[in-house]
């Protein structure tokens, strides 16, 4: 089936595009400039390799690895940016600062608590939804059911955070509604607390959990569930013994994705959090504003966060996922 | 009896789905509704409705400039990311090249690094190469952010491509470059169009990278952030609603395109 499809597709595309394409391409290919540069290059094996690998490798090394490497380098310097008359030495002091002062230690712990809690809540909330779309909705309706859930996803980090304010503010929808019903006399302060931050984080990231879970659950053959039911397994047993173990890949990649995203969220805590919910990204950002000689400390802190976050995600993958890994 | 129990999970799951959908849509709906409030403070109930805020936003020079600026940055970073992402994907599927797993891991690196850290490291990086903050730096940052997604999308499509297509082109006398532009690239097109729209949305939504790499000219998210911090007004709601409607429309269109490509 595959081959017949492709032959047909190729043939059709070929016939239709020959007259239009070939003149333009032929002009380029036959030009002296092409023949002496690219055309000559692809003649030899070395030329082909350079053409294929040159730009990608330079980009990957310069811009995917480079920034992390530079951050590491600067985190080990005593002064940066370099100023005249000040010598910049190698030092581990920037890392030591983190462990000396609880002022810095606490935000990281809070970041981890918020990210872990948000990941757990998201998993529990989104799992039944993903299961519903993947297994209970009929195949024809699935993409529609999924699409409805994806609409808010196009709103972006800032607009979604902003919309949470409409819900939770003192004169927001929830407080006004509760007062109308007569449950409260004065508004419950929900905004700028741990609650609003947690709510906002879950609202922001829950869709990152949906897609990995959905694709994992959708792959579970329905016959397994039917067979288990025939053998007398109730809904709970079927869930625990079949669905949960077989959707493990989705749980692992969904949770890692949500956790790593949550750790790096910057605008949401600044808009929804209060003075008691200063998270680590805000702490780090403080080193890059105003007095710029604190860059090395900021770089060191960013690396501490990166390494601890990746280790946490790694441990989680090992514990839950076992040997098999599926990032994409 | 048995049927009743069998149906209970189904009914409750349906209820959970709709409740979840309501949870997702409610804040955004409230935000949109507030943009029609005929008063200059944000509070429920809405009372009088008006379109004045939209009229005001459409005349707001700052907003229109931020829109143009965001679109320009999105267009540049998308073009760069699509080119680079496709190139990297071609390298990963190429025969006779070693270390493809490492190349793939490197390509995905920016997607694994949390946004805040990626932004900080890029800020440090541009200062080490003496590049000033501003438009070029933002474009660079958004490109780095988008490349992994293009690579993954292009790879998925490339892996489903029959190898004999390129072989046939070679037999007919095309060299590698011609074969790429005449056979591989047209085959990749649906994946790349979807990927490009995704990149545009990533760039327009991005806050943290722009925050650290940008200069004084605000992009859309920067402008909205500054306005929210400066005090609430239904004007911000009108702005956010306009942005939301446009990005959602673009997103839905991308969804439609990729679906059509899949069924063809």
Interface residues (C-beta under 8 A of the other chain):
Chain A: X2 X3 X6 X10 X13 X17 X21 X25 X29 X38 X39 X42 X43 X48 X49 X51 X52 X53 X55 X56 X57 X59 X60 X61 X63 X64 X65 X66 X67 X68 X70 X71 X74 X81 X125 X126 X128 X129 X131 X132 X133 X136 X143 X145 X147 X148 X149 X150 X151 X152 X153 X154 X155 X156 X157 X158 X159 X160 X162 X163 X164 X165 X166 X167 X169 X171 X172 X173 X176 X177 X203 X206 X207 X234 X235 X260 X261 X263 X264 X265 X266 X267 X270 X271 X281 X284 X285 X288 X295 X298 X299 X302 X303 X305 X306 X309 X310 X327 X328
Chain B: X5 X6 X8 X9 X10 X13 X14 X16 X17 X20 X21 X23 X24 X25 X26 X27 X28 X30 X31 X34 X42 X43 X44 X45 X84 X87 X88 X90 X91 X94 X97 X103 X106 X107 X108 X109 X110 X112 X113 X114 X115 X116 X117 X118 X119 X120 X121 X122 X123 X124 X125 X127 X128 X140 X143 X144 X147 X152 X162 X165 X168 X175 X176 X177 X178 X181 X182 X186 X201 X204 X205 X207 X208 X211 X212 X221 X224 X225 X228 X229 X232 X236 X237 X240 X243 X244 X247 X248 X250 X251 X252 X255 X259
